[in-house]
Amino acid sequence: MCIEGRQKSSEDLAEEFADSAISGISSIVFIIGGSWGLSDEVKSLSSIKLSMSKMTFPHQLARVMLCEQIYRAFQINSNGKYHK
């Protein structure tokens, strides 16, 4: 998660998860940048760079928001009732 990343909808994130699973990727790691962002080295190692918003959020809130979006993405992919 970094400010230079792309913003995605919940449906887009769900599609990323589905594509990863189809490709045989069984682990996904999220790194939330701090107030000084992420180092270029960390960003260069990532396959996808995401941004929650152009706004700034406290680290603790960003973690909760990311967890909710991960849960929502899994609900979308399983046709669950949580997502609209």
Secondary structure, DSSP 4 states (H G I P E B T S, - for coil): --TTSBP--HHHHHHHHHHHHHTT---------BTTB--HHHHHH-S--B-S-SS---HHHHHHHHHHHHHHHHHHHTT-SS--
